[in-house]
Amino acid sequence: MSEAKGADLLFTELADAVRYSQNWERSIKEQDAARAKAKKQIEELDILSARITKSFDGLALDQDSAAGLDRKVNEFVALATQQVKDKVKANLKASIEEAESEAKSEELKAKRSLGSYLAASPLPLIEEEVILELSDSSYEGKAEYRCSGEIEYEFVLNTASTPHFRSEFAFAGVRKGVRVPVRLGKTWLHREPVPDFEKLDDYVLSKAKATKTHLEATFLNHETSSTVDFVFSKSSNDGFTTIEYTDGRGTVDVTGEPGLSKHIDLAMVKTAMGKLLDAINELSKHKMQLSRLECGGEDILATLDCLGFMEKAVAVIVQSKEYMDAMRKVNPKMAVERLKLLGPEGNKIMESLGLTARGVK
């Protein structure tokens, strides 16, 4: 995603997330205030009831008359105060339900706006990794991102939206006919040890981790429970590959044993791993939901401190010449108008980005 697109989203999606989180916070405070008010009203009714009961002390009436009056008045007061308490509790319940519904709506909108902002990769990335794991014949996928300023976030990926990973992915999906020498054995026809080959066509991908240039992948044979682990790194000139094979007899370092490695069609394996790496990285375009956002160790999705996150995101942006160059191309009037909606905090962000210095008020 271009820096220019990320700059625009700062004032639209991220600013919206802050506004929604402010509405959410206000709704939470309104709920607390309503509970406190109802509690005080009930306490005052209890005080009133006790005061009325106590008012009978010292009356110049005979015992039977005083007891009868006391009982009748207390029954009336108890009934009257209970009716008021019920009304207070009913009003509180209605108020809380309305406020909770509003808070949930604002929380959901804030998280969606955070997701829309971060889906565009609007901040300089230090590391990006796509992780896949086979689960019940389908794949669970996520993309993890790490940025400057101790910002980390994660998206759930829609693996079903891609032809490769909507069901079990067989090795033949990237290259058919690949064989891996797994052990050496002797036959009466050959003096030299002869490798036993494992055909990989029916092995399925069970888990993988991929960056733009590095892949760790494990393929599984369901029938034998044997696995083949690949580590692949590509560069502009060539790639680096290691292979390990594991079955009930143990683990074999295929590329580490000269007697086996010389029988590997390394060019074929590298081509297959390169295709798999590209297919996995393509998944990052299919983001479904923002599932984690941490900033300086704070769980932003739990605290909904969108303003704090925006301030730290801006602090990262101002340290990057490329991102600040993109920021200067944003319509300043639009940017200022959007930030003003955030109140005094928006003015501070405005100053951090140098918008006031551009003569826009």
Residue pairs with C-beta under 8 A, 6 or more apart in sequence:
1 120
1 121
1 122
2 326
3 322
3 323
3 325
3 326
4 326
4 329
4 330
5 120
5 122
6 120
6 121
6 122
6 123
6 323
6 326
7 122
7 323
7 326
7 327
7 329
7 330
8 330
9 116
9 117
9 120
9 122
10 117
10 122
10 310
10 313
10 314
10 317
10 327
11 330
11 334
11 335
11 338
11 339
12 338
13 113
13 114
13 116
13 117
14 113
14 114
14 117
14 122
14 306
14 310
14 313
15 310
15 338
15 339
15 341
15 342
15 346
16 109
16 110
16 113
17 110
17 111
17 113
17 114
17 117
17 306
17 310
18 110
18 306
18 307
18 310
18 342
18 345
19 341
19 342
20 106
20 107
20 109
20 110
20 113
20 306
21 106
21 107
21 110
21 304
21 305
21 306
21 307
22 307
22 342
22 343
23 102
23 106
24 103
24 106
24 107
24 110
24 304
25 304
27 99
27 100
27 102
27 103
27 106
28 99
28 103
30 99
31 95
31 96
31 99
31 100
31 103
34 92
34 95
34 96
34 99
35 92
35 96
38 88
38 89
38 91
38 92
41 84
41 88
42 85
42 88
42 89
45 81
45 84
45 85
45 88
46 81
48 77
48 81
49 77
49 78
49 81
52 73
52 74
52 77
53 70
53 74
53 77
56 66
56 69
56 70
56 73
59 66
59 69
61 69
107 304
110 304
110 306
111 290
111 301
111 304
114 290
114 293
114 300
114 301
114 306
114 309
115 155
115 287
115 289
115 290
118 145
118 153
118 155
118 290
118 293
119 155
119 287
119 290
121 128
121 145
122 313
123 147
123 148
123 149
123 151
123 313
123 316
123 317
123 323
124 147
124 148
124 316
124 320
124 322
124 323
125 145
125 146
125 147
126 146
126 147
126 148
127 144
127 145
127 146
127 211
128 143
128 144
128 145
128 146
128 211
128 212
128 284
129 143
129 144
129 209
129 210
129 211
130 141
130 142
130 143
130 144
130 157
130 208
130 209
130 210
130 211
130 280
130 281
130 283
130 284
131 141
131 142
131 143
131 144
131 207
131 208
131 209
131 210
132 139
132 140
132 141
132 159
132 165
132 205
132 207
132 208
132 209
132 210
132 280
132 283
133 139
133 140
133 141
133 206
133 207
134 168
134 204
134 205
134 206
134 207
134 220
137 167
137 168
138 159
138 160
138 166
138 167
138 168
139 159
139 165
139 169
139 205
140 159
141 156
141 157
141 158
141 159
141 165
141 283
142 154
142 155
142 156
142 157
142 291
143 154
143 155
143 157
143 283
143 284
143 287
144 152
144 153
144 154
145 152
145 153
145 154
146 152
147 316
148 316
148 319
149 295
149 296
149 312
149 313
149 315
149 316
150 294
150 295
150 296
150 297
150 312
151 293
151 294
151 295
151 309
151 312
151 313
151 316
152 292
152 293
152 294
152 295
153 290
153 292
153 293
153 294
154 290
154 291
154 292
154 293
155 284
155 287
155 288
155 289
155 290
155 291
156 287
156 288
156 289
156 291
157 283
157 284
157 286
157 287
157 288
158 286
158 287
158 288
159 165
159 166
159 283
159 286
160 166
161 286
162 279
162 282
162 283
162 286
164 173
164 279
165 279
165 283
168 204
168 205
169 204
169 205
170 201
170 202
170 203
170 204
170 205
171 178
171 200
171 201
171 202
171 203
171 204
171 205
171 219
171 272
172 200
172 201
172 202
174 272
174 273
174 275
174 276
174 279
175 268
175 271
175 272
175 275
176 201
177 199
177 201
177 268
178 199
178 200
178 201
178 265
178 268
178 269
178 272
179 197
179 198
179 199
179 200
179 265
180 197
180 198
180 200
180 228
180 243
180 245
180 254
180 264
180 269
181 195
181 196
181 197
181 198
181 254
181 260
181 263
181 264
182 195
182 196
182 197
182 198
182 245
182 247
182 252
182 254
182 260
183 195
183 196
183 249
183 252
183 260
184 193
184 194
184 195
184 196
184 259
184 260
185 193
185 194
185 195
185 196
186 193
186 194
187 194
193 259
195 259
195 260
195 263
197 263
198 226
198 228
198 245
200 219
200 228
202 221
203 219
203 220
203 221
203 228
204 219
204 220
204 222
205 217
205 218
205 219
205 220
205 276
206 218
206 219
206 220
206 227
207 217
207 218
208 215
208 216
208 217
208 218
208 276
208 280
209 215
209 216
209 217
210 216
210 217
210 277
210 280
210 281
212 281
213 233
213 234
213 235
213 277
214 232
214 233
214 234
214 277
215 230
215 231
215 232
215 233
215 273
215 276
215 277
215 280
216 229
216 230
216 231
216 232
217 229
217 230
217 232
217 273
217 276
218 227
218 228
218 229
218 230
219 227
219 228
219 229
219 230
220 226
220 227
221 227
224 247
225 247
225 248
226 245
226 246
226 247
226 248
227 245
227 246
227 247
228 243
228 244
228 245
228 246
229 243
229 244
229 245
229 246
230 241
230 242
230 243
230 269
230 273
231 240
231 241
231 242
232 239
232 240
232 241
232 270
232 273
232 274
232 277
233 239
233 240
233 241
234 270
234 274
234 277
239 270
239 273
239 274
241 255
241 266
241 269
241 270
241 273
242 253
242 255
242 256
243 254
243 255
243 264
243 269
244 251
244 252
244 253
244 254
245 251
245 252
245 254
246 252
252 260
254 260
254 261
254 264
255 261
255 264
290 301
292 299
292 301
293 299
293 300
293 301
293 309
294 300
295 305
295 308
295 309
295 312
296 312
298 305
298 308
300 306
300 308
300 309
307 342
307 345
310 349
311 345
311 348
311 349
311 352
314 349
314 352
314 353
315 352
317 323
317 324
317 327
317 353
318 324
318 352
318 353
327 353
332 355
332 358
332 360
333 360
335 350
335 353
335 355
335 360
336 350
336 355
336 360
336 361
338 346
339 346
339 347
339 349
339 350
339 355
340 346
340 347
342 349
350 356
